[in-house]
């Protein structure tokens, strides 16, 4: 079972609802699932997403709107 990972950084000031929306969009349109989410002391969040690697390496490109 091959997995691929993506790291997301949500800057300080990102409210909980916005963070939820960003993660939901990645899940729905990129087939990502949440592996880990950390809320850091400065208010930023770091998320690790994972999904099963697709045969042939063909994946859905989903742009990250926030810096990683």
Backbone as CSV, one residue per row, in Angstrom:
resi,resn,N_x,N_y,N_z,CA_x,CA_y,CA_z,C_x,C_y,C_z
1,UNK,0.852,-1.167,0.000,0.000,0.000,0.000,0.900,1.233,0.000
2,UNK,0.950,1.925,-1.119,1.744,3.143,-1.231,0.914,4.347,-0.838
3,UNK,1.486,5.164,0.003,0.829,6.394,0.421,1.674,7.583,-0.002
4,UNK,1.027,8.678,-0.305,1.739,9.933,-0.522,1.236,10.932,0.498
5,UNK,2.086,11.883,0.824,1.793,12.833,1.888,1.902,14.254,1.381
6,UNK,1.139,15.134,1.999,1.202,16.563,1.694,1.146,17.318,3.013
7,UNK,2.006,18.312,3.146,2.003,19.152,4.350,1.342,20.474,4.030
8,UNK,0.514,20.923,4.952,-0.149,22.224,4.815,0.199,23.087,6.014
9,UNK,0.353,24.358,5.751,0.590,25.333,6.812,-0.548,26.342,6.762
10,UNK,-1.229,26.513,7.863,-2.302,27.500,7.975,-1.792,28.582,8.934
11,UNK,-1.640,29.808,8.454,-0.998,30.856,9.246,-1.807,31.286,10.464
12,UNK,-1.139,31.961,11.416,-1.853,32.482,12.585,-2.991,33.391,12.128
13,UNK,-4.061,33.363,12.840,-5.208,34.189,12.462,-6.213,33.450,11.593
14,UNK,-5.844,32.255,11.114,-6.792,31.444,10.356,-7.789,30.872,11.348
15,UNK,-9.049,31.234,11.181,-10.026,30.748,12.154,-10.348,29.277,11.910
16,UNK,-11.002,28.702,12.885,-11.283,27.268,12.860,-12.142,26.871,11.663
17,UNK,-13.117,27.680,11.347,-14.011,27.371,10.222,-13.254,27.384,8.896
18,UNK,-12.360,28.355,8.712,-11.572,28.426,7.476,-10.653,27.213,7.368
19,UNK,-10.012,26.840,8.463,-9.149,25.656,8.464,-9.959,24.418,8.088
20,UNK,-11.145,24.303,8.645,-12.015,23.161,8.337,-12.380,23.150,6.853
21,UNK,-12.680,24.306,6.294,-13.049,24.400,4.885,-11.893,23.992,3.978
22,UNK,-10.685,24.466,4.288,-9.510,24.112,3.486,-9.283,22.604,3.510
23,UNK,-9.359,22.010,4.691,-9.148,20.567,4.801,-10.257,19.777,4.118
24,UNK,-11.477,20.265,4.209,-12.601,19.597,3.540,-12.438,19.619,2.025
25,UNK,-11.997,20.742,1.479,-11.783,20.832,0.032,-10.696,19.865,-0.431
26,UNK,-9.628,19.757,0.323,-8.577,18.800,-0.021,-9.111,17.374,0.022
27,UNK,-9.958,17.086,0.999,-10.522,15.738,1.123,-11.473,15.430,-0.030
28,UNK,-12.351,16.364,-0.348,-13.370,16.106,-1.371,-12.807,16.064,-2.778
29,UNK,-11.907,16.979,-3.099,-11.448,17.093,-4.480,-10.079,16.482,-4.730
30,UNK,-9.337,16.178,-3.679,-8.018,15.599,-3.862,-7.883,14.226,-3.248
31,UNK,-8.956,13.711,-2.651,-8.952,12.392,-2.007,-7.949,12.302,-0.860
32,UNK,-7.645,13.428,-0.223,-6.728,13.440,0.917,-7.505,13.137,2.191
33,UNK,-6.817,12.511,3.153,-7.389,12.325,4.486,-6.407,12.906,5.499
34,UNK,-6.940,13.373,6.582,-6.133,14.023,7.603,-5.400,12.976,8.432
35,UNK,-4.081,13.103,8.480,-3.296,12.221,9.343,-2.972,12.907,10.664
36,UNK,-2.593,14.174,10.596,-2.209,14.887,11.815,-2.508,16.374,11.645
37,UNK,-2.975,16.982,12.714,-3.211,18.425,12.742,-2.684,18.951,14.064
38,UNK,-1.799,19.940,13.987,-1.225,20.532,15.200,-1.556,22.011,15.243
39,UNK,-2.016,22.456,16.388,-2.223,23.874,16.645,-1.007,24.341,17.426
40,UNK,-0.248,25.252,16.854,0.991,25.715,17.470,0.719,26.913,18.381
41,UNK,1.640,27.189,19.315,1.423,28.284,20.284,1.180,29.650,19.648
42,UNK,1.712,29.874,18.451,1.507,31.173,17.798,0.157,31.276,17.089
43,UNK,-0.640,30.210,17.130,-1.960,30.212,16.508,-1.980,29.609,15.119
44,UNK,-0.810,29.276,14.571,-0.775,28.651,13.251,-1.091,27.160,13.393
45,UNK,-1.420,26.546,12.273,-1.715,25.116,12.257,-0.858,24.448,11.199
46,UNK,-0.405,23.256,11.518,0.317,22.433,10.549,-0.450,21.129,10.401
47,UNK,-0.748,20.790,9.163,-1.509,19.580,8.890,-0.690,18.661,7.995
48,UNK,-0.840,17.372,8.205,-0.264,16.363,7.322,-1.433,15.576,6.755
49,UNK,-1.513,15.557,5.430,-2.565,14.832,4.721,-1.940,13.629,4.035
50,UNK,-2.722,12.585,3.836,-2.223,11.414,3.122,-3.319,10.884,2.205
51,UNK,-2.868,10.166,1.186,-3.799,9.464,0.296,-3.064,8.305,-0.342
52,UNK,-3.834,7.376,-0.849,-3.253,6.236,-1.538,-2.735,6.702,-2.888
53,UNK,-1.542,6.268,-3.214,-0.936,6.623,-4.503,-1.723,5.952,-5.620
54,UNK,-1.999,6.707,-6.628,-2.794,6.184,-7.749,-1.906,5.421,-8.727
55,UNK,-2.457,4.396,-9.358,-1.677,3.624,-10.340,-1.195,4.516,-11.475
56,UNK,0.040,4.324,-11.878,0.582,5.101,-12.992,1.036,6.489,-12.589
57,UNK,0.896,6.821,-11.315,1.346,8.128,-10.847,0.447,9.275,-11.235
58,UNK,-0.693,8.978,-11.866,-1.602,10.048,-12.275,-2.400,10.503,-11.066
59,UNK,-2.259,11.756,-10.718,-2.962,12.265,-9.551,-3.739,13.513,-9.916
60,UNK,-4.677,13.839,-9.087,-5.433,15.060,-9.267,-4.634,16.203,-8.675
61,UNK,-4.343,17.181,-9.500,-3.611,18.345,-9.004,-4.607,19.264,-8.297
62,UNK,-4.332,19.550,-7.066,-5.197,20.442,-6.292,-4.327,21.547,-5.757
63,UNK,-4.544,22.766,-6.185,-3.660,23.856,-5.770,-3.774,24.145,-4.294
64,UNK,-2.661,24.464,-3.693,-2.655,24.866,-2.299,-2.751,26.388,-2.255
65,UNK,-3.783,26.895,-1.638,-3.988,28.330,-1.589,-3.219,28.993,-0.468
66,UNK,-2.660,28.195,0.405,-1.881,28.721,1.508,-0.467,28.186,1.402
67,UNK,0.531,28.957,1.816,1.910,28.497,1.697,2.169,27.257,2.531
68,UNK,3.038,26.391,2.036,3.374,25.173,2.775,4.697,25.319,3.467
